[in-house]
């Protein structure tokens, strides 16, 4: 997830293609697709704005730790997916759209497995530390002798 360039290349290719197809599809119609589908327009504009801001932060700031860098990468992936899906929702019929949404929605979940796991471990350690006053120096924690989150540090 640390390399965003392949994902960036996909979104840089896909979004203009989808916009071009929309332009051809709606060229002889009285109302523009964005006027007909205002929710999709707002989702697209918000997602593409977030994507641009996060991409600028990721490219020009190199002082993040691995955790924050993973969050930014995941945000880039989600906002890129939302920008493309919002355009696809204008072009595709309802039945086909649900198939595409399920497939496309599963990609970020599969790729975010590590960040979700580390976030869950961090929350478990925080709850254990706050609720049962478990310290990092106590070898027998709530989870027993084997720590379920050995790579999460800084708590």
Steps between C-alpha positions, in 0.01 A plus 500: 500500500804727528535534124221723378631548144324192348169610653559858393563384143172309500297796624679746268405270211151394610338828607569689173381197300176491699453876460555464124246219476251713694560789263432281197198333664335830595607724211157524332292508817346814642622453857855426606569182700617703797170693501308171481709335774593769757598250774748325271636839396564600861653162584731525197609857574556427869688176432723651231577799725593274792707284265692802372563636848617164638721437198664840548555428870647157425734627227626815673519380860741220582509527880206273581530179695387174346159516669403845369644417158278191484196708595578751225551218248170344600329841472645540152370161397151562640464849354624378161253213507214731598581741218489223240197324648302824507562542128417135433172538689391756241595280205396150606156356545388429854545118493847510349601782732445287811730228366771757427455665842533169685816403311651847520402544865674178597836616362565766768390258773740233378786748465432663835533176695830604659390849602173368643690233692748748644219743587309224678813398690565859603142536625518170691820610672353840585183346644706248696729773628217732600253241630716251681809715557713260295846632439748411227736362764254237623573178306163345581262742335129461442577274206729275701872457449479523124437858394257519208641831383878484536583757228278782631713737701473839656221443749 
